[in-house]
Amino acid sequence: MLVDTHAHLDFPEMAQDLRSVLGRAEANGIGQIITIGISLASSKSAIALAADHANVFATVGIHPHGAFDLDEENCATIRTLARREKVAAIGEIGLDYYRDRQPRQIQRTCLRRQLEIASELRLPVVFHVRDAYDDFLQIVQEYTDSLVGGVMHCFSGTWETAEKCLDFGFYLSIPGTVTYPKAQIQQEVAMRAPLDRLLVETDAPFLAPVPHRGKVNEPSFVLHTAQKIAQLRRCGLEEVAGQTSRNAQRVFLLPAV
């Protein structure tokens, strides 16, 4: 069994034929899927999808691309959503200085306020970080004693950065880009990180792995990511699948299946 720890099942590419998408995932041994909230609206959609499908779980949060100065009313809304059944984490939240779609100070404030909610509710956090690791590490260090877990979504940093995240107790989630020939830095992380701290994800509908590169990604394709990690680590697919699934169940408190 595999767990796709990061997909956007509410996006049009998935939602228009969700039954088929979930059927292919089940046929390829994907036992559980976490669908990710990136706004208040998408967080509500994620919760609804989790309610409708036994092996789908949700997160709630404000993505840095949509960051805004959260007031008490919006923070209360996130808290209420986060308490709903089958909500596994706060996220995806973080900093994105590559796209810079929102002012950086707004991104940092939005991150801090959602970290406070995660700490208060004792929920793990799914982090989105791009070209912003220095500020991210400085901010999150203030919360590591109160956080119950963290996942570095679509981790693309160097091994040095990976070590710092591992020191904070976070998990590294490896996407389909690890299958790309030029992804040597990501491949190094997949090889060197302890297997009991790795997760696999699709980020569907984005970042489809080889041999589906350039196409719409979907949860069933996480199998190719796990196969690549097994190849890099010179171990069996069963070992990678088993351990990454246990890791996902541990950090997100998912039921064993």
CORPE-V877395 format. One record per residue. N is the residue number from 1. PHI is phi as a letter, one per 20 degrees, with the letter a starting at -180 (999 if undefined). Layout:
BEGIN
N|PHI  N|PHI
END
This chain:
BEGIN
1|999  2|c  3|d  4|e  5|e  6|b  7|b  8|d  9|f  10|e  11|f  12|g  13|f  14|e  15|f  16|f  17|b  18|f  19|g  20|f  21|g  22|f  23|f  24|f  25|f  26|f  27|f  28|e  29|n  30|e  31|e  32|b  33|c  34|d  35|e  36|d  37|e  38|c  39|b  40|f  41|f  42|f  43|f  44|f  45|f  46|f  47|f  48|f  49|f  50|f  51|f  52|e  53|c  54|g  55|d  56|d  57|c  58|c  59|c  60|c  61|r  62|d  63|f  64|g  65|f  66|d  67|f  68|b  69|f  70|f  71|e  72|f  73|f  74|f  75|f  76|f  77|f  78|f  79|f  80|f  81|f  82|f  83|e  84|f  85|f  86|m  87|e  88|e  89|a  90|e  91|q  92|e  93|c  94|q  95|c  96|c  97|e  98|f  99|e  100|l  101|f  102|c  103|g  104|f  105|f  106|f  107|g  108|f  109|f  110|f  111|f  112|g  113|f  114|f  115|f  116|f  117|f  118|f  119|f  120|f  121|e  122|m  123|d  124|f  125|c  126|d  127|d  128|d  129|c  130|b  131|l  132|b  133|f  134|f  135|f  136|g  137|f  138|f  139|f  140|f  141|g  142|f  143|d  144|f  145|f  146|d  147|f  148|e  149|r  150|b  151|c  152|e  153|f  154|l  155|f  156|c  157|f  158|f  159|f  160|f  161|f  162|g  163|f  164|f  165|f  166|f  167|f  168|f  169|n  170|e  171|e  172|d  173|d  174|d  175|e  176|f  177|f  178|f  179|e  180|f  181|g  182|e  183|e  184|f  185|f  186|f  187|f  188|f  189|f  190|f  191|f  192|e  193|f  194|g  195|f  196|f  197|c  198|d  199|c  200|c  201|b  202|d  203|l  204|g  205|e  206|e  207|l  208|f  209|f  210|f  211|e  212|d  213|g  214|n  215|d  216|f  217|f  218|b  219|g  220|f  221|f  222|f  223|g  224|f  225|f  226|f  227|f  228|f  229|f  230|f  231|f  232|f  233|e  234|l  235|c  236|e  237|g  238|g  239|f  240|f  241|f  242|f  243|f  244|f  245|f  246|f  247|f  248|f  249|f  250|f  251|f  252|e  253|l  254|e  255|f  256|f  257|c
END
